Amino acid sequence: MQQKPIPGQDALDPPDADVARQYLADADAVVERRDRATDRRALAGLQMVNAAVTAGYLVAFALVLRQDDVLASQVILFTFLVWGQLASGMAQRHGMQWRWSASRWPLLLGGGVVLVGAVLVFGFVALDTRLPVGMVLIPAGLVLVGIGGYGAVQLVRAAGDPRPPRPSPRAPA
């Protein structure tokens, strides 16, 4: 392990073998605690459901906007916002945490590009009624492939994870 000393200070001596083993054991214990608190399968399933809901929202909202139905567009928008709150609560209940690391940047950048592309295509097909109605499926497909595909990859990666224990229901008092 390479150390970067603090300017003006000498580098620390490397730990001996016993201390290094203790560090590794502690790191494994942290991973175990995280795995007990996080249900990666449930989060992957929620990711795929979010992709399907978002795709359905984009199709419905584009169709409503093409018909200039203001009331229906507001109802659809409100419903989607409520879903966002519910999905956020479900994700937090299953232990979702945002971890920013260098290895996730390409994934986040790729997801951002897919979402920006879906929103741009959505804007064109929702507001330009000269385009065929079937084109409203393009942004939905982008979201399903981009976000849903990521959820499917997460589900495959989490297939071997043990299920975290669920708290037992409380008896009525």
C-alpha positions in Angstrom: 0.0 0.0 0.0 1.5 3.3 -1.0 1.1 6.2 1.4 1.2 9.9 0.6 2.7 11.6 3.6 1.4 14.9 4.9 3.7 17.7 3.8 6.4 18.3 6.4 5.7 14.8 8.1 7.5 11.5 7.6 5.5 8.6 6.1 4.1 6.1 8.6 5.7 2.8 8.9 3.8 0.0 7.2 1.7 -2.2 9.5 3.1 -5.6 10.5 1.4 -8.8 9.2 -0.9 -9.2 12.3 -2.2 -5.6 12.1 -2.7 -6.0 8.3 -4.7 -9.2 8.9 -6.8 -7.3 11.5 -7.5 -4.5 9.0 -8.6 -7.1 6.4 -10.8 -8.8 8.9 -12.4 -5.5 9.9 -13.0 -4.7 6.2 -14.7 -8.1 5.7 -16.9 -7.4 8.8 -17.9 -4.1 7.3 -18.9 -5.8 4.0 -20.9 -8.4 5.9 -22.8 -5.7 7.9 -23.5 -3.8 4.6 -24.8 -6.9 2.9 -27.1 -7.7 5.9 -28.6 -4.2 5.6 -28.9 -4.0 1.8 -31.2 -6.1 -0.3 -29.5 -5.7 -3.7 -32.1 -8.0 -5.4 -35.0 -5.8 -4.2 -33.2 -2.7 -5.3 -32.5 -4.2 -8.7 -36.2 -5.2 -9.0 -37.2 -1.7 -8.0 -34.8 -0.3 -10.7 -36.6 -2.4 -13.4 -40.0 -1.3 -12.1 -38.9 2.3 -12.1 -37.8 1.9 -15.7 -41.2 0.4 -16.7 -43.1 3.1 -14.8 -41.0 5.9 -16.4 -41.4 4.4 -19.8 -45.2 4.2 -19.4 -45.2 7.8 -18.1 -43.3 9.0 -21.1 -45.7 7.3 -23.5 -48.8 8.5 -21.7 -47.5 12.0 -21.2 -46.4 12.3 -24.8 -49.8 11.1 -26.1 -51.6 13.6 -23.8 -49.4 16.5 -24.8 -50.0 15.7 -28.5 -53.7 16.2 -27.8 -53.3 19.4 -25.8 -55.2 17.9 -22.8 -54.0 20.2 -19.9 -56.0 18.5 -17.1 -54.9 15.0 -18.1 -51.2 16.1 -18.3 -51.4 17.5 -14.8 -52.9 14.3 -13.4 -50.2 12.2 -15.1 -47.5 14.5 -13.8 -48.9 14.4 -10.3 -49.1 10.6 -10.4 -45.5 10.3 -11.6 -44.3 12.6 -8.8 -46.2 10.5 -6.2 -44.6 7.4 -7.7 -41.2 9.0 -7.3 -41.8 9.6 -3.6 -43.0 6.0 -3.1 -40.1 4.5 -5.0 -37.6 6.6 -3.0 -39.1 5.3 0.2 -39.0 1.7 -1.0 -35.4 2.1 -2.0 -34.4 3.6 1.3 -36.2 0.8 3.2 -34.1 -1.8 1.3 -30.9 0.0 2.2 -30.1 2.0 -1.0 -27.2 4.3 -0.6 -25.6 6.7 -3.1 -21.9 5.9 -3.3 -19.8 8.1 -5.6 -16.7 6.3 -6.8 -14.4 6.6 -9.8 -15.6 3.3 -11.1 -19.2 4.5 -11.2 -18.6 7.6 -13.3 -18.7 5.9 -16.7 -22.0 4.2 -15.6 -23.5 7.5 -14.4 -22.3 9.3 -17.5 -23.8 6.6 -19.7 -27.1 6.7 -17.8 -27.2 10.5 -18.0 -26.6 10.4 -21.8 -29.5 7.8 -22.2 -31.8 10.0 -20.1 -30.9 13.2 -21.9 -31.5 11.4 -25.2 -34.8 10.1 -24.1 -36.0 13.5 -22.9 -34.9 15.2 -26.2 -36.7 12.6 -28.3 -39.7 12.9 -25.9 -39.8 16.6 -26.5 -39.8 16.2 -30.2 -42.5 13.5 -30.4 -44.7 15.2 -27.7 -44.7 18.6 -29.3 -44.4 17.9 -33.0 -47.8 16.4 -34.0 -46.5 15.9 -37.6 -44.4 13.0 -36.4 -46.1 9.6 -36.4 -47.7 8.6 -33.1 -45.6 5.4 -32.9 -42.5 7.5 -32.3 -43.7 8.1 -28.7 -42.4 4.6 -28.1 -38.7 5.6 -28.8 -38.1 7.5 -25.5 -39.8 4.7 -23.6 -37.6 2.1 -25.3 -34.5 4.1 -24.5 -35.5 4.2 -20.8 -36.4 0.5 -20.7 -33.1 -0.5 -22.3 -30.9 2.0 -20.4 -32.4 2.0 -16.9 -34.1 -1.4 -17.0 -31.0 -3.0 -18.5 -29.0 -1.6 -15.6 -31.5 -3.1 -13.2 -31.3 -6.5 -14.9 -27.5 -6.4 -14.6 -27.8 -5.5 -11.0 -30.2 -8.4 -10.5 -27.8 -10.9 -12.1 -24.9 -9.6 -10.0 -27.0 -9.9 -6.8 -28.3 -13.4 -7.6 -26.0 -15.0 -5.0 -26.6 -12.6 -2.2 -28.3 -13.9 0.9 -31.6 -12.3 1.7 -31.3 -9.9 4.6 -33.5 -10.8 7.6 -36.8 -8.9 7.8 -37.9 -7.5 11.1 -40.7 -9.5 12.6 -44.1 -7.7 12.8 -45.0 -6.1 16.1 -47.8 -7.5 18.0 -50.7 -5.1 18.7 -50.4 -3.5 22.1 
